[in-house]
Amino acid sequence: MRSLKLILAALATGAAFEAMTLLATQDKAVRAVSPWQDDPYDVAVSFALVTVPLLAVATAVGLPAWRAPGAPGREQRIVRAAAALIAVVGLTLASEWAAVAARAHARVWNGWTTALIAGLAALTPAAAGVGIVLWRRWSPLAPGDWLDDLPLLGRRPGLVERIRARATTLFAALSLFAAAGIVGAQAVGERWSDPLLIGWALLVETASLFAFCVAANAAAGFIRRTRSRADTPILAGTAGLVLMTAFRDPLWTAIAHRPVTSVPLLVALTVGAGLLAAAATLVRRPA
């Protein structure tokens, strides 16, 4: 399979996945009978709902410059972006299969559930096939970045260098902006009124999106960026925060014999796990 066809196959797989995910999460009747409607499965699904389109758009933006001269490593960077997209899709499909295997909410399964599982069964081999070929094409990043392929920026090298120098700030600002929109819509839709809950959701969403930006940039080389010392603690802290968010109820039930029912406890458990994970990366090993 030639690279361009492989990229298009990855984009088509991502589009099909996004269509099924939108149906399973945004249609109330379908969501009510979805096996993966709740945590821990919903954490992966909600994350993919936002990040798969972002990676698909980024990948598609690179295609018009596919055969243009210059910008060494362009094809390789686009292949890596498509691989990142398929990785998110694959991990989410695995989470959804785990929900099916656990027969989560099996008492309410109906025809819509059967349709969702059929879609899952169709998407899985498609994602696996494309992912295997992309993995075989994986190679270390070449010099340069995606900014080299943007003609308008290419005429202003000073602007390009300023963007590169402030990449971390840019990722943080974009993450906060997107998180504010997502959490704002969720707060309105679910009629949240607790400022602590809204603030916690904004923190989780912003941290998750920032970690996504850093990881996706490392994979696809969107913006050439010097690795920050804060990257490892931020990524570890976000992982602890998200994992505790996903598994808070089973873990707390094992400890206290009841699920998490209060917002302060939710915040304490999840933020505490994130801080501990971040702190663990700062502890220096003895020489």
C-alpha positions as CSV (number, residue, x, y, z in Angstrom):
1,M,0.0,0.0,0.0
2,R,1.5,3.3,-1.1
3,S,1.8,6.0,1.6
4,L,-0.9,8.3,0.3
5,K,-3.4,5.5,0.1
6,L,-2.4,4.4,3.6
7,I,-3.0,7.9,4.9
8,L,-6.4,8.1,3.3
9,A,-7.3,4.7,4.7
10,A,-6.3,6.0,8.2
11,L,-8.5,9.1,7.7
12,A,-11.4,6.9,6.5
13,T,-11.0,4.7,9.6
14,G,-10.9,7.7,11.9
15,A,-14.0,9.2,10.2
16,A,-16.0,5.9,10.7
17,F,-14.9,5.7,14.3
18,E,-15.9,9.3,15.0
19,A,-19.3,8.7,13.4
20,M,-19.9,5.7,15.6
21,T,-18.6,7.5,18.7
22,L,-20.8,10.5,18.1
23,L,-23.8,8.2,17.8
24,A,-22.9,6.3,21.0
25,T,-22.3,9.4,23.1
26,Q,-24.6,12.2,21.8
27,D,-27.8,10.3,21.0
28,K,-29.4,9.8,24.4
29,A,-31.4,6.7,23.4
30,V,-28.3,5.0,22.1
31,R,-26.0,6.1,24.9
32,A,-28.5,4.7,27.4
33,V,-27.9,1.2,26.0
34,S,-24.2,1.5,25.2
35,P,-21.9,-0.9,27.1
36,W,-19.2,1.8,27.4
37,Q,-21.4,4.7,28.6
38,D,-19.8,4.9,32.0
39,D,-16.2,5.0,33.5
40,P,-13.7,3.6,33.2
41,Y,-14.6,3.0,29.5
42,D,-16.1,6.5,29.0
43,V,-12.9,8.2,29.9
44,A,-11.2,6.7,26.8
45,V,-14.2,7.3,24.6
46,S,-14.6,10.9,25.6
47,F,-10.9,11.5,25.1
48,A,-11.0,10.0,21.6
49,L,-14.2,11.9,20.7
50,V,-12.1,15.1,20.9
51,T,-8.6,14.0,19.8
52,V,-9.4,11.9,16.8
53,P,-10.9,14.8,14.8
54,L,-7.9,17.0,15.8
55,L,-5.4,14.4,14.5
56,A,-7.5,13.8,11.4
57,V,-7.6,17.6,10.6
58,A,-3.8,17.9,11.3
59,T,-3.1,14.9,9.0
60,A,-5.5,16.2,6.2
61,V,-3.9,19.7,6.4
62,G,-0.5,18.1,5.4
63,L,-1.9,16.4,2.3
64,P,-2.1,19.4,-0.1
65,A,1.7,19.8,0.3
66,W,2.3,16.0,-0.2
67,R,4.2,16.4,-3.6
68,A,5.5,19.9,-3.1
69,P,9.3,20.3,-3.2
70,G,11.4,20.9,-0.1
71,A,10.5,20.3,3.6
72,P,12.4,17.0,4.0
73,G,10.6,14.4,6.0
74,R,7.1,15.7,5.2
75,E,5.7,12.3,4.1
76,Q,7.2,10.7,7.2
77,R,5.7,13.2,9.5
78,I,2.2,12.8,8.0
79,V,2.6,9.0,8.3
80,R,3.4,9.4,12.0
81,A,0.4,11.7,12.5
82,A,-1.8,9.1,10.9
83,A,-0.2,6.4,13.1
84,A,-1.0,8.5,16.2
85,L,-4.6,8.8,15.0
86,I,-4.9,5.0,14.6
87,A,-3.3,4.5,18.0
88,V,-6.0,6.6,19.7
89,V,-8.7,4.7,17.8
90,G,-7.2,1.3,18.6
91,L,-6.8,2.0,22.3
92,T,-10.4,3.2,22.5
93,L,-11.7,0.2,20.6
94,A,-9.9,-2.0,23.1
95,S,-11.7,-0.1,25.9
96,E,-15.0,-0.6,24.2
97,W,-14.3,-4.4,23.8
98,A,-13.5,-4.5,27.5
99,A,-16.9,-3.1,28.2
100,V,-18.6,-5.6,26.0
101,A,-16.6,-8.5,27.6
102,A,-17.6,-7.3,31.0
103,R,-21.3,-7.1,29.8
104,A,-21.5,-3.6,31.3
105,H,-25.2,-2.5,31.5
106,A,-26.2,-5.8,29.9
107,R,-29.7,-5.6,31.4
108,V,-30.6,-2.7,29.1
109,W,-29.0,-4.0,25.9
110,N,-31.2,-3.9,22.8
111,G,-31.0,-3.6,19.0
112,W,-29.0,-0.4,19.2
113,T,-26.4,-2.2,21.4
114,T,-26.2,-4.9,18.7
115,A,-25.6,-2.3,16.1
116,L,-22.8,-0.7,18.2
117,I,-21.1,-4.0,18.7
118,A,-21.4,-4.8,15.0
119,G,-19.8,-1.4,14.2
120,L,-17.1,-2.2,16.7
121,A,-16.5,-5.6,15.1
122,A,-16.2,-3.9,11.7
123,L,-13.9,-1.2,12.8
124,T,-11.5,-3.3,14.7
125,P,-9.9,-5.3,11.8
126,A,-9.8,-2.1,9.7
127,A,-7.9,-0.2,12.4
128,A,-5.7,-3.2,13.1
129,G,-4.8,-3.6,9.4
130,V,-4.0,0.1,8.9
131,G,-2.1,0.3,12.2
132,I,0.1,-2.7,11.3
133,V,1.2,-1.1,8.0
134,L,1.7,2.3,9.7
135,W,3.8,0.6,12.4
136,R,6.1,-0.9,9.7
137,R,6.5,2.6,8.2
138,W,7.5,4.1,11.5
139,S,10.9,5.8,11.6
140,P,12.7,8.4,13.6
141,L,11.6,12.0,13.0
142,A,13.5,13.8,10.3
143,P,14.7,17.4,10.7
144,G,12.1,20.1,10.3
145,D,8.4,20.4,11.3
146,W,5.0,21.1,9.9
147,L,5.5,24.9,10.0
148,D,8.0,24.4,7.1
149,D,5.0,23.4,5.0
150,L,2.9,26.5,5.6
151,P,3.6,29.0,2.8
152,L,2.2,32.0,4.7
153,L,4.5,31.3,7.6
154,G,7.4,30.3,5.4
155,R,7.6,33.9,4.2
156,R,7.9,35.1,7.8
157,P,10.8,33.2,9.4
158,G,10.8,35.4,12.5
159,L,7.2,34.4,13.3
160,V,8.0,30.8,12.8
161,E,10.8,30.9,15.3
162,R,8.7,32.7,17.8
163,I,6.0,30.0,17.5
164,R,8.6,27.4,18.0
165,A,10.1,29.2,21.0
166,R,6.6,29.4,22.6
167,A,5.3,26.0,21.6
168,T,4.6,25.0,25.2
169,T,2.7,28.2,25.9
170,L,0.7,27.7,22.7
171,F,-0.2,24.1,23.6
172,A,-1.3,25.2,27.1
173,A,-3.4,28.1,25.7
174,L,-5.1,25.9,23.1
175,S,-5.8,23.2,25.7
176,L,-7.4,25.7,28.1
177,F,-9.5,27.2,25.3
178,A,-10.8,23.9,24.1
179,A,-11.3,22.6,27.6
180,A,-13.4,25.7,28.5
181,G,-15.7,25.1,25.5
182,I,-16.1,21.4,26.3
183,V,-16.7,21.8,30.0
184,G,-18.9,24.8,29.4
185,A,-21.1,22.8,27.1
186,Q,-21.2,19.9,29.5
187,A,-22.0,22.1,32.4
188,V,-24.9,23.7,30.6
189,G,-26.2,20.4,29.2
190,E,-26.1,18.6,32.5
191,R,-27.0,21.7,34.6
192,W,-24.0,21.7,36.8
193,S,-24.1,24.4,39.5
194,D,-21.2,23.4,41.7
195,P,-18.1,25.6,41.1
196,L,-15.8,23.0,42.5
197,L,-17.1,20.4,40.1
198,I,-16.8,22.7,37.1
199,G,-13.3,23.7,38.2
200,W,-12.3,20.1,38.6
201,A,-13.7,19.2,35.2
202,L,-11.8,22.1,33.6
203,L,-8.6,21.0,35.2
204,V,-9.0,17.4,34.0
205,E,-9.9,18.4,30.5
206,T,-7.1,21.0,30.2
207,A,-4.4,18.6,31.6
208,S,-5.6,15.8,29.3
209,L,-5.5,18.0,26.2
210,F,-2.1,19.5,27.1
211,A,-0.7,16.0,27.6
212,F,-2.2,15.0,24.2
213,C,-0.6,18.0,22.5
214,V,2.8,17.2,23.9
215,A,2.5,13.5,23.0
216,A,1.1,14.1,19.6
217,N,3.8,16.6,18.8
218,A,6.4,14.2,19.9
219,A,4.9,11.6,17.6
220,A,4.3,13.7,14.5
221,G,6.7,16.7,14.9
222,F,4.1,19.4,14.3
223,I,6.3,22.1,15.9
224,R,10.0,21.7,16.5
225,R,10.3,22.1,20.2
226,T,13.0,21.8,22.9
227,R,11.9,19.2,25.5
228,S,10.9,20.9,28.7
229,R,11.9,19.6,32.1
230,A,8.3,19.9,33.1
231,D,7.1,17.5,30.4
232,T,7.7,14.3,32.4
233,P,6.0,15.5,35.6
234,I,3.0,16.9,33.6
235,L,2.5,13.8,31.6
236,A,2.9,11.6,34.7
237,G,0.5,13.8,36.7
238,T,-2.0,13.8,34.0
239,A,-1.9,10.0,33.7
240,G,-2.4,9.7,37.5
241,L,-5.3,12.2,37.4
242,V,-7.0,10.5,34.4
243,L,-6.5,6.9,35.7
244,M,-7.9,7.8,39.1
245,T,-10.9,9.6,37.4
246,A,-11.6,6.4,35.4
247,F,-11.2,3.9,38.2
248,R,-12.3,6.0,41.2
249,D,-15.4,4.0,42.0
250,P,-14.0,0.5,42.0
251,L,-10.9,1.6,43.9
252,W,-12.8,3.6,46.5
253,T,-15.4,0.8,46.8
254,A,-12.5,-1.6,47.6
255,I,-11.3,0.7,50.3
256,A,-14.5,2.2,51.8
257,H,-17.1,-0.2,50.5
258,R,-19.0,2.5,48.7
259,P,-18.6,4.5,45.5
260,V,-17.4,8.1,45.3
261,T,-20.5,10.2,46.0
262,S,-19.2,13.7,46.9
263,V,-17.4,16.3,44.8
264,P,-14.8,17.1,47.4
265,L,-13.9,13.4,47.7
266,L,-13.7,13.2,43.9
267,V,-11.4,16.1,43.7
268,A,-9.2,14.9,46.6
269,L,-8.8,11.4,45.1
270,T,-8.1,12.4,41.5
271,V,-6.0,15.5,42.0
272,G,-4.1,13.8,44.8
273,A,-3.3,10.9,42.5
274,G,-2.1,13.3,39.9
275,L,0.1,15.2,42.3
276,L,1.6,12.0,43.7
277,A,2.4,10.7,40.2
278,A,4.0,14.0,39.2
279,A,6.0,14.1,42.5
280,A,7.3,10.6,41.9
281,T,9.0,11.7,38.7
282,L,10.8,14.4,40.6
283,V,12.4,12.1,43.2
284,R,16.0,11.6,42.3
285,R,17.4,8.2,42.6
286,P,20.4,7.8,44.8
287,A,23.7,7.7,42.9
